[in-house]
Structures are given as C-alpha cells and as structure tokens.
Amino acid sequence: MGNCWAKPVDNLPSTTKPSSPIHSDAKTLKNSSSSSSKSYRKSSSAYTREAGGVVDDNEVGLGTITTTISGQIITPNLKMFSYAELKRATKNFRPDSMLGEGGFGKVFRGWVDEKTYAPSMVGVGMPVAVKKSHPDSSQGLKEWQAEVKFLGKFSHPNLVKLLGYCWEEEEFLLVYEYMQKGSLETHLFSTGAKPLSWDIRLRIAIGVARGLSFLHTTEKKVIYRDFKASNILLDGEFNAKLSDFGLAKLGPVNGHSHVTTQIVGTYGYAAPEYVATGHLYVRSDVYGFGVVLLELLTGRRVLDLNRPSGEHNLVDWAKPFLPDKRKLKRIMDPHLDHQYPSKGAFQAAALILRCLESDPKNRPSMEEILENLEQINAIKMKPKASKCRNKRPTAQHQEQHSPNYRHYNQYKSPLHSRHGGSVIATGASPHQHAPLAKPPW
C-alpha cells in the first residue's frame, strides 16, 4: 500500500515517502470534548473503518472540537485505501462506471463491503463514489489536500461524507458516500428530468442552508467558496448535501473582515466583491446561495447565452421582477405548474434580493437565512385545482427542454451523473478550476 498522508496545501508532494505518519495533535483538542468525539465515532461508520493516518489538526487550523448547527468538528479517522483496492472496487476504473468529470479529475462508482470497506463485487455491499485526480494536475492535488483537510474534520447531515482517501506515488484518490439522486443541477436543468415540487425545492434549500450555517459558525469560520447547483448532491429522499470542498478556505481571523486570495470558482455564482478585488468574506457564500435560490424559483441557469438578449444573466434579468408579486409570477418555473403558495414565493424572492446585495455587510447571515426558509416552509398552499394543467408548455418551458438548451462552457461535477456541472471561466481547462474572467457579453 502506498502513502495516503495529507500534506500542506501549499506544498506539492515529493517522490519520497514521508518519514512518519501525520497524526492528530492532542494539544488542539480539548479533553472536555473527548467523550462527545468517542460517542460520535461509535454511531458513525464513516469514520471508524480501519483507521489509518489522519490529518494534522495544526495544518487544518480548525481549533477545538465543536458542536453547532447539528454538526461536529471531530478527530478524523478515515480509511486509507491502497490503489489496488480502489481499482478492484471500480473494476479498474472502467468507463461505464464513470459518474462524471470535473476540475479535480474523474469520478467512478465502486462497491465496498459495508463493514470493512474492502472491495466487493458490483451490486454487493454499498456503492461509493471514487474521485481520481488527473496525475498531471497540480490544481487537482491542491483540491485533494483541501478536501481531506476539511471533510475529514467535519460531520454534518448536510455535508457529503468522506469515507477514505489514498495517495500512492502519482495517484491521488478520495472515496465518498454515493448520492443516489445526483446533483440539483441535473434535476433542475436536464431534459426529461422529473420536475421538482415546491416542497422538495424548499427541503433542498433548507438542507444546504444548514450545511453552510455549520461551516460559518465553526470556531474558525470556513468559507465554502464554490456554492452552486452542481455541487449540491441529493440522496434518495432528496436530502441535500454540499460536496466538493476543493476551494474551501478558512475565514478571516484577528478581527479582519476578509481574506485576500486568488480569484477562482464559477462565474455567476461568485460574489461581485470577490470577482472585483479577490477579497473573500464569509458572506460571499451568501451571494452564491441567493443565486441558487433564484435558480430554484425560476428553473433557469444563472448564465445562458442561448436565451434572448438581456436575459443571458439570470440575476440581472430577474431582479426587477422579484419585488413585485404580479411580476414574480411571470418568472416562476413553469414546471411548478402554479402549485406553490404565492406568499411563500414572494417571501423567498425578498430573501433572494437580500442575499444578492452588492455590499456583503448588507447580506443576511446563513443562520438568519435558515430561519427565514423554515418560516417560508411553514406557509402551505390552499388546496385548489390547477388552472394550467392542460395548457401547452410556455415558451420558457420549451426553451429549457429543447435539445439546444445548453449552459455556457459546461463541465461535469465530480460526484454525480454525467448531466450536470459547470465552471464559468473564460479559457478554463476542463481539468482545473481556472481564475474567473468576465463573460464575452
């Protein structure tokens, strides 16, 4: 078996093996929290299987074990896989098992034993998603390191579970729980996808709001930095989980309001202050959340050059409709077939406007957003027959489900089916997250 120890993000691995395994630094874990950590490990199989090396707490810099927003920062205990084991689990990474491809590399479905995580035959045990990096991608390596550092530390119902990882010579792999229903992007935008009901859309929004709230309220705040529909994965019950922590970053410390960093991510979802200056605030994530919430309401992608002039950018086009109840009805997703409470939709539109404020200081916190969404979810539609059930599809419906309906500069998200995912960055390679650039309009 090769070496699977995480390395600092800023340092690329050498060809030599590390002299000793990286271990948890007990100094950074308070003794008073040890009992909660032990009880968690007993209840969660994801972090107890054949433990190997774990990420150094000093490297991650997440501080003490904390319980908040129904989640925990825990002592990581991930399984170390050998490359040979993952080859067997995925049947040698055969093409028909590929789930998608993204900036990190390709993702394959594999099968492992539920108790030992040993490779098993197809259909036996439990399915997993195995993300395999491009061997010549330094960006892929950095994202691999970031995911091990962050997801290896987190336990939350709305964050995808990292089960294990491997570093063997030039091969870098991650093993996650398998999400049966793929990405939100697939369900919202793919031709032939079954429409999501209003209740399911709210369940998804509330779920990811809980996940972001957890990240933002850890002792050392974590900025997700890549919030978009393709990174929201759904289980069999449409419970939503955030995936792909390759761009996640620790938030500002010592009283600073922001961190300054290279501008990477997905154009359209990235906050304007980040795109313009490289200044990343905790509430930069809130802007991206507002964009996704707008996509949930309208059924439209944030960017699409195939739409009529003036409608390419969803945010710019939709803003004037959001404050007006009558105008709002004109941009609601026709797949909802008017089956939603008008009051709830209007409150969601008002929340979107707050999330899209140009000044991050004026945006609500994720905790406040979560509270608002739960209030909206309590608003129920009065039973009535649909007036539009037998009408012909609207022009927007036909546009979204025509063969030519495509997203600008697509790429596939790593943990789900081949239908979804997109990075908007002019000149971006499909094998890396590229710096953001202005679109051509």
C-alpha positions as CSV (number, residue, x, y, z in Angstrom):
1,M,0.0,0.0,0.0
2,G,1.2,3.5,-0.8
3,N,1.3,6.5,1.4
4,C,-2.0,8.4,1.9
5,W,-1.0,11.1,4.3
6,A,-2.3,14.6,3.7
7,K,0.3,17.2,3.0
8,P,0.0,21.0,3.5
9,V,-2.0,22.6,0.7
10,D,0.7,24.9,-0.4
11,N,3.4,22.2,-0.7
12,L,3.4,19.6,-3.5
13,P,4.5,16.1,-2.5
14,S,8.0,14.9,-3.3
15,T,8.6,11.5,-4.8
16,T,10.0,10.3,-1.5
17,K,7.8,8.8,1.2
18,P,7.1,10.8,4.4
19,S,9.2,9.7,7.3
20,S,6.3,9.3,9.7
21,P,2.6,9.4,9.5
22,I,0.7,12.6,10.2
23,H,-1.2,12.4,13.4
24,S,-3.8,14.3,15.4
25,D,-2.3,16.9,17.6
26,A,-3.8,16.4,21.1
27,K,-3.0,19.9,22.1
28,T,-5.6,21.3,19.9
29,L,-8.3,19.0,21.1
30,K,-9.8,19.8,24.4
31,N,-10.0,16.9,26.8
32,S,-13.6,18.0,27.8
33,S,-14.7,17.2,24.3
34,S,-13.3,13.7,24.1
35,S,-16.5,12.0,25.3
36,S,-18.6,13.6,22.5
37,S,-15.9,12.5,20.0
38,K,-16.0,8.9,21.2
39,S,-19.8,8.7,21.2
40,Y,-19.9,10.1,17.7
41,R,-17.4,7.6,16.4
42,K,-19.5,4.8,17.8
43,S,-22.5,6.0,15.9
44,S,-21.0,6.8,12.6
45,S,-19.4,4.0,10.5
46,A,-17.9,6.6,8.1
47,Y,-15.1,7.4,10.5
48,T,-14.4,4.1,12.2
49,R,-13.3,1.7,9.4
50,E,-9.8,0.5,9.7
51,A,-8.4,3.8,10.8
52,G,-5.0,4.9,9.4
53,G,-3.2,8.2,9.3
54,V,-5.3,11.3,9.9
55,V,-4.9,15.0,9.1
56,D,-2.8,17.1,11.5
57,D,-5.1,19.5,13.4
58,N,-2.4,22.2,13.2
59,E,-2.4,22.0,9.4
60,V,-6.2,22.3,9.2
61,G,-6.3,25.1,11.8
62,L,-10.0,24.3,12.8
63,G,-9.4,24.6,16.5
64,T,-11.2,22.6,19.2
65,I,-14.0,20.1,18.8
66,T,-17.2,22.0,18.5
67,T,-20.9,21.0,18.2
68,T,-23.0,23.5,16.3
69,I,-25.9,23.5,13.8
70,S,-26.4,19.8,14.4
71,G,-22.8,19.1,13.3
72,Q,-19.4,18.4,14.8
73,I,-15.7,19.0,14.2
74,I,-14.3,15.6,15.1
75,T,-11.0,13.8,15.3
76,P,-10.6,12.4,11.8
77,N,-10.5,8.7,11.4
78,L,-10.6,7.9,7.7
79,K,-9.7,4.7,6.0
80,M,-6.6,4.6,4.0
81,F,-7.2,2.7,0.7
82,S,-4.5,1.3,-1.5
83,Y,-4.6,2.0,-5.2
84,A,-5.1,-1.7,-5.9
85,E,-8.1,-1.8,-3.6
86,L,-9.8,1.1,-5.4
87,K,-9.0,-0.5,-8.8
88,R,-10.9,-3.6,-7.7
89,A,-13.7,-1.6,-6.2
90,T,-14.3,0.3,-9.5
91,K,-13.4,-2.7,-11.8
92,N,-10.2,-1.0,-12.9
93,F,-12.0,2.4,-13.4
94,R,-13.8,1.1,-16.4
95,P,-15.6,3.8,-18.5
96,D,-19.1,2.6,-17.9
97,S,-18.7,3.2,-14.1
98,M,-17.8,6.8,-14.6
99,L,-20.2,9.2,-12.9
100,G,-18.7,12.5,-14.1
101,E,-15.6,14.6,-14.6
102,G,-14.6,17.9,-13.0
103,G,-11.7,20.1,-12.1
104,F,-10.1,17.5,-9.9
105,G,-10.4,14.6,-12.2
106,K,-12.9,11.7,-13.0
107,V,-15.3,10.1,-10.6
108,F,-16.3,6.4,-10.7
109,R,-18.8,4.4,-8.9
110,G,-17.4,1.5,-6.9
111,W,-18.6,-1.1,-4.4
112,V,-17.2,-1.9,-1.0
113,D,-18.1,-4.0,2.0
114,E,-20.3,-2.1,4.4
115,K,-18.3,-3.0,7.5
116,T,-14.7,-3.3,6.3
117,Y,-14.8,-1.1,3.2
118,A,-13.0,-3.9,1.4
119,P,-13.6,-4.0,-2.4
120,S,-16.6,-6.1,-3.4
121,M,-18.4,-7.3,-6.5
122,V,-20.8,-4.9,-8.3
123,G,-24.1,-4.8,-6.5
124,V,-22.7,-6.3,-3.3
125,G,-22.2,-4.2,-0.2
126,M,-22.6,-0.5,-0.6
127,P,-21.9,1.9,-3.5
128,V,-19.3,4.6,-3.2
129,A,-18.0,7.5,-5.3
130,V,-14.3,7.3,-6.0
131,K,-12.7,10.6,-7.2
132,K,-9.5,10.0,-9.1
133,S,-7.2,13.0,-9.8
134,H,-5.5,13.8,-13.1
135,P,-1.9,12.8,-12.4
136,D,-0.5,15.9,-14.2
137,S,-2.8,18.4,-12.4
138,S,-1.2,20.4,-9.6
139,Q,-4.6,22.1,-9.1
140,G,-6.1,18.6,-8.6
141,L,-3.6,17.8,-6.0
142,K,-4.3,21.0,-4.0
143,E,-8.0,20.3,-4.1
144,W,-7.4,16.7,-3.0
145,Q,-5.5,18.0,0.0
146,A,-8.2,20.6,0.9
147,E,-10.9,18.0,0.8
148,V,-9.1,15.7,3.1
149,K,-8.4,18.5,5.5
150,F,-11.9,19.9,5.6
151,L,-14.2,16.9,5.0
152,G,-12.0,14.7,7.2
153,K,-12.8,17.0,10.1
154,F,-16.5,17.6,9.5
155,S,-19.5,15.6,10.5
156,H,-22.8,17.1,9.4
157,P,-26.0,15.7,7.8
158,N,-25.8,18.2,5.0
159,L,-22.1,17.7,4.1
160,V,-21.2,14.7,1.9
161,K,-19.2,12.1,3.9
162,L,-15.6,11.4,3.1
163,L,-15.0,7.8,3.8
164,G,-11.3,7.4,2.9
165,Y,-8.5,8.5,0.7
166,C,-5.3,7.3,-1.0
167,W,-2.0,8.8,-2.0
168,E,0.1,6.3,-3.9
169,E,3.0,7.7,-5.9
170,E,1.3,9.9,-8.5
171,E,-2.2,8.7,-7.8
172,F,-4.5,10.8,-5.5
173,L,-8.0,9.5,-4.8
174,L,-10.9,10.2,-2.5
175,V,-13.8,7.9,-1.5
176,Y,-17.2,9.4,-0.7
177,E,-20.6,8.1,0.1
178,Y,-22.7,7.7,-3.0
179,M,-25.6,10.1,-3.5
180,Q,-28.4,8.3,-5.4
181,K,-30.2,11.2,-7.0
182,G,-27.1,13.1,-8.3
183,S,-27.0,16.8,-8.3
184,L,-29.5,19.6,-8.0
185,E,-28.3,20.9,-11.4
186,T,-29.3,17.7,-13.1
187,H,-32.9,17.8,-11.7
188,L,-33.4,21.5,-12.5
189,F,-32.0,21.7,-15.9
190,S,-31.6,18.3,-17.7
191,T,-34.0,17.4,-20.5
192,G,-36.5,14.8,-19.3
193,A,-35.9,15.3,-15.6
194,K,-38.9,14.9,-13.4
195,P,-39.9,18.4,-12.1
196,L,-39.1,19.2,-8.5
197,S,-42.1,20.2,-6.4
198,W,-42.2,23.3,-4.3
199,D,-41.8,21.3,-1.1
200,I,-38.8,19.5,-2.4
201,R,-37.1,22.7,-3.6
202,L,-37.6,24.2,-0.1
203,R,-36.2,21.0,1.5
204,I,-33.1,21.3,-0.6
205,A,-32.7,25.0,0.1
206,I,-33.1,24.4,3.9
207,G,-30.7,21.5,3.8
208,V,-27.8,23.3,2.2
209,A,-28.5,26.4,4.3
210,R,-27.9,24.2,7.3
211,G,-24.7,23.0,5.8
212,L,-23.4,26.5,5.1
213,S,-24.6,27.7,8.6
214,F,-22.5,24.9,10.1
215,L,-19.4,25.9,8.2
216,H,-19.8,29.6,9.0
217,T,-20.3,29.0,12.7
218,T,-17.3,26.7,13.5
219,E,-14.8,28.2,15.8
220,K,-12.7,29.2,12.8
221,K,-15.2,30.0,10.1
222,V,-14.9,28.2,6.8
223,I,-15.8,29.8,3.5
224,Y,-17.1,27.3,1.1
225,R,-16.3,29.5,-2.0
226,D,-17.9,27.3,-4.7
227,F,-21.6,27.2,-3.9
228,K,-23.5,26.2,-7.0
229,A,-26.2,23.8,-8.1
230,S,-23.8,21.2,-9.4
231,N,-22.1,21.0,-6.0
232,I,-25.4,20.2,-4.2
233,L,-25.9,16.4,-4.2
234,L,-29.2,14.6,-3.3
235,D,-29.8,11.3,-1.5
236,G,-32.7,9.0,-2.2
237,E,-35.0,11.2,-0.2
238,F,-33.9,14.5,-1.8
239,N,-31.9,15.5,1.3
240,A,-29.2,17.9,0.1
241,K,-25.5,17.8,0.9
242,L,-22.7,20.0,-0.1
243,S,-19.9,18.4,-2.0
244,D,-16.5,19.4,-3.5
245,F,-14.5,21.2,-0.8
246,G,-11.5,21.7,-3.1
247,L,-11.9,25.5,-3.0
248,A,-12.9,25.8,0.7
249,K,-10.9,28.3,2.7
250,L,-10.6,29.3,6.4
251,G,-12.2,32.7,7.0
252,P,-10.7,35.9,8.4
253,V,-9.1,36.0,11.9
254,N,-7.8,38.6,14.3
255,G,-10.7,41.0,13.6
256,H,-10.2,41.1,9.9
257,S,-13.3,41.3,7.7
258,H,-12.0,39.3,4.8
259,V,-9.2,37.2,3.4
260,T,-7.4,38.0,0.1
261,T,-6.9,35.2,-2.3
262,Q,-6.7,34.2,-5.9
263,I,-10.0,34.5,-7.7
264,V,-11.2,31.1,-8.7
265,G,-14.6,29.5,-8.8
266,T,-17.7,29.7,-11.0
267,Y,-18.7,32.9,-12.7
268,G,-22.3,33.9,-12.0
269,Y,-22.2,32.3,-8.5
270,A,-19.2,34.2,-7.3
271,A,-19.9,37.3,-5.3
272,P,-19.1,40.6,-7.1
273,E,-16.7,41.9,-4.4
274,Y,-14.7,38.7,-4.7
275,V,-14.6,38.8,-8.5
276,A,-13.6,42.5,-8.5
277,T,-11.0,42.5,-5.7
278,G,-10.1,39.0,-4.6
279,H,-11.5,39.9,-1.1
280,L,-13.3,36.9,0.2
281,Y,-15.9,37.4,3.0
282,V,-17.9,34.8,4.9
283,R,-21.0,36.3,3.4
284,S,-19.5,35.9,-0.1
285,D,-21.1,32.4,0.3
286,V,-24.4,34.1,0.9
287,Y,-24.4,35.7,-2.6
288,G,-23.9,32.2,-4.2
289,F,-26.8,30.9,-2.0
290,G,-29.0,33.7,-3.3
291,V,-28.2,32.7,-6.9
292,V,-29.0,29.1,-6.3
293,L,-32.3,30.0,-4.6
294,L,-33.1,32.1,-7.7
295,E,-32.4,29.1,-9.9
296,L,-34.8,27.1,-7.7
297,L,-37.6,29.6,-8.1
298,T,-37.2,30.2,-11.9
299,G,-35.8,26.9,-13.2
300,R,-33.3,28.9,-15.2
301,R,-29.5,28.6,-15.1
302,V,-27.6,31.6,-13.8
303,L,-25.9,32.1,-17.2
304,D,-27.1,31.0,-20.6
305,L,-26.1,32.6,-23.9
306,N,-28.9,30.8,-25.7
307,R,-31.5,33.0,-24.0
308,P,-32.7,36.2,-25.7
309,S,-30.6,39.3,-25.4
310,G,-31.0,40.9,-22.0
311,E,-31.7,37.5,-20.3
312,H,-28.2,35.9,-20.5
313,N,-27.5,36.8,-16.9
314,L,-30.3,35.5,-14.7
315,V,-29.5,37.8,-11.7
316,D,-29.5,41.0,-13.8
317,W,-32.7,40.0,-15.7
318,A,-34.7,38.7,-12.7
319,K,-34.0,41.4,-10.1
320,P,-36.7,43.8,-11.3
321,F,-39.3,41.1,-11.1
322,L,-38.6,40.0,-7.5
323,P,-40.1,42.9,-5.5
324,D,-43.4,42.8,-7.4
325,K,-45.9,40.0,-6.6
326,R,-47.5,40.1,-10.0
327,K,-44.3,40.3,-11.9
328,L,-42.8,37.5,-9.9
329,K,-45.4,35.1,-11.3
330,R,-44.0,35.7,-14.7
331,I,-40.6,34.3,-13.9
332,M,-41.6,31.4,-11.7
333,D,-40.5,28.0,-13.0
334,P,-43.4,26.7,-15.3
335,H,-42.7,23.2,-14.1
336,L,-44.2,24.2,-10.8
337,D,-47.5,24.4,-12.6
338,H,-48.6,27.1,-10.2
339,Q,-48.5,24.6,-7.4
340,Y,-46.8,26.8,-4.8
341,P,-48.0,29.3,-2.2
342,S,-47.8,32.8,-3.6
343,K,-47.0,34.3,-0.2
344,G,-44.1,31.8,0.3
345,A,-42.7,32.5,-3.2
346,F,-42.8,36.3,-2.6
347,Q,-41.0,35.9,0.8
348,A,-38.4,33.7,-1.0
349,A,-38.0,36.4,-3.6
350,A,-37.5,39.0,-0.9
351,L,-34.8,36.8,0.7
352,I,-33.1,36.4,-2.6
353,L,-32.8,40.2,-3.0
354,R,-31.2,40.4,0.4
355,C,-28.7,37.7,-0.4
356,L,-27.7,39.5,-3.7
357,E,-26.9,42.8,-2.1
358,S,-23.7,44.2,-3.6
359,D,-22.3,45.0,-0.2
360,P,-21.6,41.8,1.8
361,K,-22.3,43.7,5.1
362,N,-25.9,44.1,4.0
363,R,-26.5,40.4,3.3
364,P,-28.1,38.2,6.0
365,S,-26.2,35.5,7.8
366,M,-26.8,31.9,6.9
367,E,-28.4,31.4,10.3
368,E,-30.9,34.2,9.5
369,I,-31.5,32.7,6.1
370,L,-32.2,29.3,7.6
371,E,-34.7,30.8,10.0
372,N,-36.4,32.6,7.1
373,L,-36.6,29.5,4.9
374,E,-38.1,27.5,7.7
375,Q,-40.8,30.2,8.1
376,I,-41.5,30.1,4.4
377,N,-41.7,26.3,4.5
378,A,-44.5,26.6,7.1
379,I,-46.6,28.5,4.6
380,K,-48.9,26.0,2.8
381,M,-50.8,26.4,-0.4
382,K,-54.6,26.3,-0.1
383,P,-55.9,23.2,-2.0
384,K,-57.3,24.1,-5.4
385,A,-57.4,22.7,-8.9
386,S,-54.6,23.8,-11.2
387,K,-55.9,26.1,-13.9
388,C,-53.0,25.5,-16.2
389,R,-52.6,21.7,-16.1
390,N,-53.8,21.1,-19.7
391,K,-52.3,24.2,-21.2
392,R,-49.5,24.0,-23.8
393,P,-46.0,24.5,-22.4
394,T,-44.8,28.1,-22.0
395,A,-42.0,29.5,-24.1
396,Q,-39.7,29.2,-21.2
397,H,-40.6,25.6,-20.7
398,Q,-39.9,24.8,-24.3
399,E,-36.6,26.7,-24.2
400,Q,-35.4,24.9,-21.2
401,H,-36.2,21.4,-22.6
402,S,-35.1,21.9,-26.2
403,P,-32.1,19.9,-27.4
404,N,-30.2,23.2,-27.9
405,Y,-30.7,24.3,-24.3
406,R,-27.1,24.3,-23.1
407,H,-25.2,26.0,-20.3
408,Y,-22.2,28.3,-21.3
409,N,-18.9,26.5,-21.0
410,Q,-20.1,23.2,-19.3
411,Y,-18.1,20.8,-17.3
412,K,-19.3,17.9,-15.2
413,S,-19.4,17.9,-11.4
414,P,-17.3,15.2,-9.8
415,L,-19.7,13.2,-7.6
416,H,-22.8,12.7,-9.7
417,S,-24.1,11.7,-13.1
418,R,-22.8,13.0,-16.3
419,H,-25.6,15.5,-16.9
420,G,-24.5,18.3,-14.6
421,G,-21.9,20.8,-13.6
422,S,-20.4,23.9,-15.0
423,V,-17.5,26.2,-14.4
424,I,-17.7,29.7,-16.0
425,A,-14.2,30.9,-16.6
426,T,-13.0,32.1,-19.9
427,G,-10.2,29.9,-21.2
428,A,-10.6,27.4,-18.4
429,S,-9.2,23.9,-18.8
430,P,-11.8,21.2,-18.0
431,H,-9.1,19.7,-15.7
432,Q,-8.7,22.6,-13.3
433,H,-10.5,25.4,-11.5
434,A,-9.5,28.5,-13.5
435,P,-9.3,32.1,-12.4
436,L,-12.6,33.9,-13.1
437,A,-12.9,36.0,-16.1
438,K,-15.6,38.2,-17.5
439,P,-18.0,36.5,-19.9
440,P,-18.0,37.7,-23.5
441,W,-21.1,39.9,-23.4
